[in-house]
Amino acid sequence: MYILRAAPCYKYPEKLREFDVVIKSKAEEITNVKMDDVTYGQASLPVKSGGLGLPKAEEIAAPAYLSSLYATDELVSSIVPEDCPDDRLDVELCWEELTGKSAPSMEDRSNQRLWSEMLTIRKLEALREDADVIASARLLAASTRDASAWLFALPVASLGTLLDDAALRIAVALRTGAPICKQHKCRCGEVVDAQGLHGLSCLKSQGRFRRHASLNSLIQRSLGSAKVPTILEPPGLSRIDGKRPDGLSLFPWKNGLPLIWDVTVCDTFAISYIAGSSEVAGSAAESAEERKRDNYRELTDRHFFQPVALETTGTCGASTRQFINEVGRRIKDQTGETRATEFFVAAHKC
């Protein structure tokens, strides 16, 4: 009588590594990003945990085998009780060796997701133990839902969610900490390292102005879809220092007041933010929102002011998130598109 159990394939790591080499090489080919062991380790995490959702073969094989072992235990024992070995002790020892943690409770061991989540937690702990402040801020930001929206976006040019090859390469590299460029000297005189983080906040970076204009254009188009006509840089409306908000609605937005908004994109890794960003995801955007409110406080008696603060990693402030959800809801009410908020969020992150 043959034993009706699959071989525990996770015990043959050399075979599984062959699969991982193929997956890694294809990921590098598609994204044009060179990944070392640490970078690929983060990329192999689930998207919600800060990765790219490219799990390693061993991390699939072990939970799949172990969960199936317990899910089929009763059935296999009833078919061949005399030839069915007791693998429980072996399983628990192997799992503790693999993760450093005890196996799930007996009633949960047939759930593959729980085994996989334990592996993910172990990997995240290992990455954070070896992380400096930059890596800690990146891991925290990448684990937020805001920063992961572009990975779920439909690649549609008309929605503003289609990334070109260069944008995709940069997005993947920033998320995983992979090299973006060769070390060189910036026009401002600072040295740009291989991660290219200096360019995200450099005052002489041409991309800063294009990024700001693109976001304002997106907000204006989205409000237009919600039947809220707007103008950009409204004339005759300014603060005491002469600076104008980025946009103004021509109709009342809330509480009988027209909407004014001002966009800012702050660098998660800037020296002034990195201490907070390495502790709390989105702290830079939250600080930026507060500064914007203070700057436009004199206009709030006649207007509803909305700060729009995003970080270079894709996270945003709480008030910005509420605004995006509100605009998405209004677009849905006008167009019937149930995914309006999803598209709006994705477009901001792309």
C-alpha positions in Angstrom: 0.0 0.0 0.0 1.5 3.4 -1.0 1.6 6.2 1.5 -0.9 8.9 0.3 1.3 11.9 1.3 3.2 14.3 -0.9 6.9 14.6 -0.3 7.7 17.6 1.9 9.3 19.7 -0.9 10.5 22.4 1.4 13.1 20.0 2.7 14.9 20.2 -0.7 16.0 23.9 -0.7 18.4 23.5 -3.6 15.6 22.7 -5.9 13.5 25.5 -4.6 16.3 28.0 -5.1 16.4 27.1 -8.7 12.9 28.4 -9.1 13.7 31.5 -7.1 16.7 32.3 -9.4 14.3 32.2 -12.4 11.7 34.4 -10.7 14.3 36.9 -9.6 15.9 37.1 -13.0 12.6 37.6 -14.7 11.6 40.3 -12.2 14.9 42.1 -12.9 14.3 41.8 -16.6 10.8 43.2 -16.5 11.5 46.1 -14.1 15.1 46.8 -15.2 16.1 46.9 -11.6 19.1 45.0 -10.2 18.1 43.2 -7.0 20.5 41.9 -4.3 19.5 39.4 -1.6 18.1 42.1 0.7 16.2 43.9 -2.1 14.7 40.6 -3.4 13.9 39.6 0.2 11.6 42.7 0.5 10.3 42.2 -3.1 9.2 38.7 -2.1 7.0 40.0 0.7 3.2 40.4 0.1 2.2 43.8 -1.2 0.4 44.7 2.1 3.7 44.1 4.0 5.8 46.3 1.7 6.8 43.9 -1.0 6.0 43.3 -4.6 4.1 40.0 -4.1 6.8 37.8 -5.6 7.0 35.0 -2.9 10.0 32.7 -2.9 9.3 29.1 -3.8 10.3 27.9 -0.3 7.9 30.3 1.3 5.1 28.9 -0.8 6.1 25.2 -0.5 6.4 25.0 3.3 3.0 26.6 4.2 1.3 24.6 1.3 2.7 21.3 2.4 2.1 21.8 6.1 -1.4 23.0 5.8 -2.3 20.2 3.4 -0.7 17.7 5.8 -3.1 18.6 8.6 -6.1 19.2 6.3 -5.8 15.6 4.9 -4.7 13.9 8.1 -8.0 12.5 9.0 -8.8 11.3 5.4 -5.3 9.7 4.9 -5.5 8.0 8.3 -8.9 6.5 7.5 -7.6 5.1 4.2 -4.2 3.6 5.3 -4.1 3.8 9.1 -1.4 1.1 9.4 1.0 2.8 6.9 0.5 6.5 7.8 3.5 7.9 9.7 3.1 10.5 12.4 4.9 13.6 11.0 3.7 16.0 13.7 6.9 16.2 15.7 9.0 16.4 12.6 6.8 19.2 11.3 7.0 21.3 14.5 10.8 20.9 14.6 11.3 21.9 11.0 8.9 24.9 11.4 10.7 26.2 14.4 14.0 25.8 12.6 12.6 27.7 9.6 10.9 30.6 11.4 12.1 30.5 15.0 8.4 30.3 16.1 6.1 27.6 17.3 3.5 26.1 14.8 -0.1 27.5 14.9 -2.6 25.9 17.2 -3.8 22.5 16.1 -7.2 23.7 14.9 -5.6 26.4 12.7 -2.9 24.2 11.1 -5.0 23.4 8.0 -5.1 27.2 7.1 -2.3 27.9 4.7 -2.7 31.7 5.1 -1.7 31.5 8.8 1.5 29.6 8.1 2.3 32.1 5.4 1.7 35.1 7.6 4.0 33.7 10.3 6.8 33.5 7.6 6.0 37.1 6.5 6.3 38.3 10.1 9.6 36.6 10.6 11.0 38.1 7.4 9.8 41.6 8.3 11.4 41.3 11.7 14.7 40.2 10.1 14.6 43.1 7.7 13.8 45.7 10.4 16.6 44.4 12.7 19.2 45.1 10.0 17.6 48.4 8.7 19.0 51.9 9.2 16.7 54.9 9.4 16.3 55.2 5.6 15.4 51.5 5.3 13.1 51.7 8.3 11.2 54.7 6.8 11.0 52.9 3.5 9.6 49.6 5.0 7.1 51.5 7.1 5.9 53.6 4.1 5.8 50.6 1.7 3.6 48.7 4.2 0.8 51.3 4.0 -2.2 51.0 1.7 -1.6 54.4 0.2 1.9 53.5 -1.0 0.8 50.3 -2.6 -2.1 51.7 -4.6 0.0 51.9 -7.9 0.6 48.1 -7.7 -3.2 47.5 -8.0 -3.9 50.2 -10.6 -5.3 49.3 -14.0 -2.7 50.5 -16.6 -5.0 52.8 -18.5 -3.5 56.0 -20.0 -6.9 57.9 -20.0 -7.1 57.3 -16.2 -3.6 58.5 -15.6 -2.6 55.1 -14.2 -0.3 53.9 -16.9 3.4 54.0 -15.9 6.0 54.3 -18.5 9.1 52.0 -18.3 11.2 54.6 -16.5 8.5 55.4 -14.0 8.0 51.7 -13.3 11.7 51.2 -12.7 12.0 54.1 -10.3 8.8 53.1 -8.4 10.1 49.5 -7.9 13.6 50.7 -6.9 12.3 53.3 -4.4 9.9 50.7 -2.9 12.6 48.0 -2.4 15.7 50.1 -1.9 17.4 49.0 -5.1 19.9 51.2 -6.9 18.4 53.7 -9.3 21.4 55.4 -10.8 25.2 55.7 -10.7 26.7 57.9 -8.0 27.2 61.4 -9.4 27.2 65.0 -8.5 24.0 67.0 -8.6 23.9 70.5 -10.2 23.4 71.9 -6.7 26.7 70.5 -5.7 25.5 67.6 -3.5 26.5 64.0 -4.2 23.7 61.7 -5.4 24.1 58.2 -4.2 23.0 55.0 -6.0 19.6 55.1 -4.4 19.0 58.6 -6.0 17.1 59.9 -3.0 18.6 63.4 -3.2 16.7 64.1 -6.3 13.4 63.7 -4.5 13.9 66.9 -2.5 16.6 68.9 -4.4 15.5 72.5 -5.0 17.0 72.3 -8.5 15.2 69.1 -9.5 13.1 69.8 -12.6 10.7 66.9 -11.6 9.4 68.8 -8.6 7.5 71.4 -10.6 6.2 68.9 -13.1 5.0 66.6 -10.3 3.2 69.6 -8.6 1.5 70.6 -11.8 0.4 67.1 -12.6 -1.2 66.6 -9.2 -3.1 69.9 -9.5 -4.3 69.0 -13.0 -5.4 65.6 -11.7 -7.4 67.2 -8.9 -9.0 69.7 -11.3 -10.1 66.9 -13.7 -11.4 64.8 -10.9 -13.4 67.6 -9.4 -14.8 68.2 -12.9 -15.9 64.6 -13.1 -17.8 65.3 -9.8 -19.5 68.3 -11.4 -17.5 70.8 -9.4 -16.0 73.4 -11.8 -12.7 74.8 -10.6 -9.9 77.2 -11.7 -6.2 76.8 -11.0 -4.2 79.6 -9.3 -7.2 81.8 -8.8 -6.4 85.5 -9.4 -7.4 88.0 -6.7 -7.2 85.4 -4.0 -4.0 85.3 -2.0 -2.5 85.2 1.5 -0.8 88.1 3.2 2.5 87.1 1.7 1.0 87.2 -1.8 1.0 83.5 -2.4 -2.1 82.0 -4.0 -3.8 78.6 -3.3 -3.4 76.0 -6.1 -7.1 75.9 -6.9 -10.6 77.2 -6.2 -14.0 75.7 -6.8 -16.6 78.1 -8.4 -19.5 76.5 -6.5 -19.8 75.8 -2.7 -18.0 72.6 -1.7 -19.0 72.2 2.0 -20.9 74.2 4.6 -21.8 76.8 1.9 -18.1 77.6 1.3 -16.1 77.2 -1.9 -13.2 74.9 -1.9 -9.6 76.1 -2.0 -6.7 73.6 -2.0 -3.0 73.6 -2.0 -0.7 70.7 -2.9 2.6 69.8 -1.5 4.8 66.7 -1.9 7.3 66.2 0.9 10.3 63.8 0.8 9.9 60.9 3.2 13.7 60.6 3.4 14.6 64.3 3.8 16.8 65.1 6.8 14.0 67.2 8.4 11.6 64.3 8.2 13.6 61.1 8.4 13.5 60.8 12.2 9.7 60.8 12.2 9.3 58.8 9.0 11.4 56.0 10.5 9.0 55.7 13.4 5.5 56.5 12.0 4.5 56.1 8.4 3.0 59.3 6.9 4.4 61.6 9.6 6.0 63.9 7.0 2.6 64.4 5.2 0.8 65.0 8.5 3.3 67.7 9.4 2.9 69.3 6.0 -0.9 69.4 6.3 -0.6 71.3 9.6 1.8 73.8 8.1 -0.6 74.4 5.1 -3.5 75.0 7.5 -1.5 77.6 9.4 -0.4 79.3 6.1 -4.0 79.6 4.9 -5.8 80.2 8.2 -6.7 83.8 7.2 -8.7 82.6 4.2 -10.8 79.9 6.1 -13.5 82.3 7.1 -14.7 82.6 3.5 -13.4 79.3 2.0 -13.1 75.7 2.9 -9.4 75.0 2.8 -8.1 71.5 2.0 -4.4 70.7 2.3 -3.3 68.0 -0.1 0.0 66.5 1.3 1.6 63.4 -0.2 5.0 61.9 0.4 7.5 60.7 -2.3 6.9 57.1 -1.1 3.2 57.4 -1.8 1.8 57.9 1.7 -0.5 60.8 2.4 -1.9 62.7 5.4 -5.2 61.8 7.0 -7.0 64.9 5.8 -5.7 64.3 2.2 -7.0 60.7 2.4 -10.4 61.9 3.5 -10.5 64.4 0.6 -9.6 61.8 -2.0 -12.3 59.5 -0.7 -14.8 62.4 -0.7 -14.0 63.3 -4.3 -14.2 59.6 -5.3 -17.6 59.3 -3.7 -18.9 62.4 -5.5 -17.6 61.1 -8.9 -19.4 57.8 -8.2 -22.6 59.6 -7.4 -22.4 61.5 -10.7 -21.1 58.8 -13.0 -22.2 55.5 -11.4 -18.6 54.2 -11.6 -18.2 52.1 -8.4 -14.4 52.1 -8.7 -14.1 55.9 -8.9 -12.3 56.2 -5.6 -9.9 53.4 -6.5 -9.0 55.1 -9.8 -8.5 58.5 -8.2 -6.3 57.0 -5.5 -4.2 55.1 -8.0 -3.8 58.1 -10.3 -2.4 60.1 -7.4 0.1 57.4 -6.6 1.1 56.9 -10.3 
